[in-house]
């Protein structure tokens, strides 16, 4: 069974409000993510420290044991809460997340602990697939005070999806686009208007 874990636990400091609930074309961002990736997973969970705000969506929620501990703690929460394995982890602010690329990554996960795209030399750890075998390694990283998701990557079997491979699956330049600010939201609205 595959779990889709939507990460909505960030501080959203640049947006000024909970990004997952920000509306794009009349729908919350988190809903855009679910719709883009519908059918790839048998379970959907939302990691958030404000479960009441997400109750209306009808999905199970999971909160961090230590709120404010960063993205790595959020990933630990998602993997620990998931009933499925592997777990497709996607940030709540990626309204154009690529279904084709997500499907490709899920097809690659059988032999490794994680499949993570790398674009412009940087990993995209919040649009990636992880196995629950990562949990002990993440726990150690957290115990060492790490907060960055990539901090445990050297300790696992990782399959990077390099940019040429990712673009061959989905050439849409917006497939890794994050809505972090009101300007980003305006750009996303424009992209939808442009089709």
N, C-alpha and C positions, 0 to 999 in steps of 0.2 A: 504494500500500500504506500502511495506517495502522499505526503503532506505538503500543502502550500502554506508557508508561514509568512504573513505580511507583517513587516516590522514597522510599528507605529509608536515606538517608545521614545523617540528622540525629543529633544527640548524644543525644536522648531523655533529657535531664537531669531533666525533671520526672517522667518515668515511672520512671527509675532503671534501665532496661534497654532493649534494642533494641525499639522499638515495633512494628516490622513482625512480630516473632516472638511478641509478647504474644498469648495466647490469649483469644478471645472465643467463648463457646459451644463450646469444644473445638477451635476452629480458629484458626491464626495470623491476625492482622489482614490481612496481605498476601494471604492466601488469600481472605478476604472480598472484598477489592477486585477481585481477578482474577475471581471468580465473578460479582460484580455487573455487570462490564463485558465479560464473555466474549462473543466474537463480533463486537465492534465493531472489533477490530484483528487483523491477520494475524500480528503479531509482538508478543511481550511481553518486555520487559526490566526488570530490577530494578537501580536504581542503589544501590549499597551499597559501603562500604569494608570489608565483612566477607563476601566472596563465599562463603567456605566455609560460613557459617551459612545461606545461602540456596540452596546447591547442590541440596538435596533437592527443591526445587520444580520443577526441570527447566527453568528459564528462563535465558536468557543474563543475565549480570550485567555491570555496568560500574562502575568505581571512579573517584573524583575524582583528577585529577592532583595537586591540592593538598588532601588531606583536611583538613577543618575550616575550609575557606574560605567556608562558608555556603551558603544556598539557591540563590543565583545560580550558583555554581560547579556545584551539583548539576544545575541546569537545563541548563547548558552540556554537562555530561557526558551527560545523557539525549539531547539533540539530536545531539550528535556521534556517539554510539554507535548511534543509531537507523538501521535500514536502510530504514524507511518515512518518508514525509513526506506528510501531517502527523503530529505526535506528540501523542497524548493523554497529558498529564502529570497524575498523580494521586498525592497523598501516601499513604503506606502506612497511615496512621492514620485513613482515612475509610471505615469499614466500611459506611456507608449511601450511598456515592457514587451519584448518580443516573444510571442508564443512559439515561433519556429525555433528560436535560439534556446528557449527553455526546454523544448522537446529534445533538441539535440544534446543538451547538457545531461538531461535525464537518461538518454541512451548511452552516455559515456561513463556513468557513475559506477557501474557494476564492479569494476576492477580497482577503484581508488576510493579515497576517503572524501574527496571534494573535487568538484569541477567548477572552475572560476574563470570568467573571461578576463583578459588583460588588454586594455585599450590605451593607446598612447603610452605604453610602458607601465601603466598603473592597473592594479587589480580592481575589479568591480565586485567586492565581496558581498554586497547586498543585492546582487542579482546573480545567484549562484546556487549550486546544489551541494548539499552536505549529507554525509552519513552520520548516524548517531555514534559511530566509532570515534568521532572527534571530541565527544564530551569530556573524557578524562584529560585530554591534552588541553582543551580550553579551560577546564577547571584549574589545572596547574598554572596556566598563563594568568588567569584571574588572581590566583593566590600570590603570584609574583608581582601583582599590581599592574598588569597590562590592561590596556583599554582598547587598543586598535585590533580590529578583526584579523588583520594579516599577521599579527604577532606569533600565532601558532603554526603558520603555514610551513615553516621549515621542518616541523615535527611530524608531518603527515604525508601520506601519498597524495599528491595534488596533481590534477590534470589541468593545466592552463589552456584556455581556448584563446589563442592569440588573435590579434585584430584581423589579419587576413582571413582566417578561418571563420571568425564571427561574422565578418562582412559578407562572406560567401553564403552564409546561411540567411542573414537578414541585412540588407544594405541600407536600411533606414537609419539616417544619422541621428534620429530621435530615440532609438531603441534603448539608449542608456541615459536619456535625459531625465534630470531630477528637477522637480519644482521646489526650489529652496527659498525663493523670494517672490514678492509680488511681481517683479519684472519677469521672472521665469513663468509665473502663472499667466501673465499677459502673452508671453511667447507661445505657451501651450494653447491658449485660446486662439491665437492667430493661426497656429498650425492646423487646428481643427477646422477653422473657417476655410483655410486654403485646401483642405482635403488631403 
